[in-house]
């Protein structure tokens, strides 16, 4: 059995990367990125033919779109958590004259128990 070509190795890696992206396994994605960069570098050094690279391009594009969507989701969650944190501290409202008011939430005091 012959050694897989660089193209075949990259195809396999792209499938693994897609699976990791769909599962949200960012630790796995991180380890695959270095390997992917090495394989792409090898392809460039060997002047791979365009016909060989076309199927890889589609896989790379598809995974990049998944990665972009994952990042957008993470940013949305971070923004929402920030909004919730600000809402716990104060709320913005308007009075009867249309002036903006900020209502501060009372500080939470911890009760200390003594034996």
C-alpha positions as CSV (number, residue, x, y, z in Angstrom):
1,X,0.0,0.0,0.0
2,X,1.4,3.4,-1.0
3,X,1.9,6.4,1.2
4,X,-1.1,8.9,0.8
5,X,-0.3,12.0,-1.3
6,X,-0.2,15.5,0.2
7,X,-3.6,16.1,-1.5
8,X,-5.1,13.0,0.0
9,X,-3.8,13.9,3.4
10,X,-5.2,17.4,3.1
11,X,-8.6,16.1,2.0
12,X,-8.7,13.8,5.1
13,X,-7.7,16.7,7.3
14,X,-10.4,19.0,5.9
15,X,-13.0,16.3,6.7
16,X,-11.6,16.1,10.3
17,X,-11.7,19.9,10.5
18,X,-15.3,20.0,9.3
19,X,-16.3,17.4,11.9
20,X,-14.6,19.4,14.7
21,X,-16.2,22.6,13.5
22,X,-19.7,21.0,13.6
23,X,-19.1,19.6,17.1
24,X,-17.6,22.9,18.3
25,X,-14.3,21.1,19.3
26,X,-12.0,24.1,19.2
27,X,-9.1,22.3,20.8
28,X,-9.1,19.8,17.9
29,X,-9.4,22.6,15.4
30,X,-6.4,24.3,16.9
31,X,-4.2,21.2,16.4
32,X,-5.4,20.7,12.9
33,X,-4.6,24.3,11.8
34,X,-0.8,23.8,12.0
35,X,-1.0,20.5,10.1
36,X,-3.2,22.1,7.5
37,X,-0.7,25.0,7.1
38,X,2.2,22.5,6.6
39,X,0.2,20.6,4.0
40,X,-0.7,23.7,2.1
41,X,2.9,24.8,2.2
42,X,4.0,21.5,0.7
43,X,1.5,21.8,-2.1
44,X,2.8,25.3,-2.9
45,X,6.4,24.0,-3.0
46,X,5.5,21.2,-5.3
47,X,3.5,23.5,-7.7
48,X,0.4,21.3,-7.5
49,X,-1.8,21.3,-10.6
50,X,-4.9,23.3,-10.6
51,X,-7.1,20.3,-11.3
52,X,-5.8,18.7,-8.2
53,X,-6.5,21.8,-6.1
54,X,-10.1,22.5,-7.2
55,X,-11.8,19.9,-4.9
56,X,-9.6,21.1,-2.0
57,X,-10.6,24.7,-2.6
58,X,-14.3,23.8,-2.1
59,X,-13.5,22.0,1.2
60,X,-11.4,24.9,2.4
61,X,-14.1,27.4,1.5
62,X,-16.8,25.3,3.2
63,X,-14.8,25.0,6.4
64,X,-13.9,28.7,6.4
65,X,-17.6,29.5,6.2
66,X,-18.3,27.1,9.2
67,X,-15.5,28.7,11.1
68,X,-16.8,32.2,10.4
69,X,-20.3,31.2,11.6
70,X,-18.8,29.6,14.8
71,X,-16.9,32.9,15.5
72,X,-20.1,34.9,14.9
73,X,-21.9,32.7,17.3
74,X,-19.3,33.1,20.0
75,X,-19.3,36.9,19.5
76,X,-23.1,36.9,19.8
77,X,-23.0,35.0,23.0
78,X,-20.3,37.3,24.4
79,X,-22.3,40.3,23.5
80,X,-25.5,38.8,25.1
81,X,-23.6,38.0,28.3
82,X,-22.3,41.6,28.4
83,X,-25.8,42.9,28.0
84,X,-27.1,40.7,30.8
85,X,-24.3,41.8,33.0
86,X,-25.0,45.5,32.4
87,X,-28.8,44.9,32.9
88,X,-28.0,43.4,36.4
89,X,-26.2,46.5,37.4
90,X,-28.6,49.2,36.0
91,X,-31.5,49.7,33.7
92,X,-32.1,52.6,31.4
93,X,-35.6,54.0,31.2
94,X,-37.4,57.4,30.5
95,X,-39.4,59.6,32.8
96,X,-42.8,61.2,32.0
97,X,-41.0,64.1,30.3
98,X,-39.0,61.9,28.1
99,X,-35.7,62.3,30.0
100,X,-33.4,59.3,30.2
101,X,-33.0,57.8,33.6
102,X,-30.6,55.2,34.9
103,X,-31.9,53.0,37.7
104,X,-29.0,51.4,39.6
105,X,-29.5,47.9,41.0
106,X,-28.9,47.7,44.7
107,X,-25.6,46.1,45.7
108,X,-25.8,42.5,46.7
109,X,-24.7,42.1,50.2
110,X,-23.4,38.8,51.4
111,X,-24.6,37.5,54.7
112,X,-21.9,36.1,56.8
113,X,-22.7,33.4,59.2
114,X,-20.9,33.1,62.5
115,X,-20.9,30.0,64.6
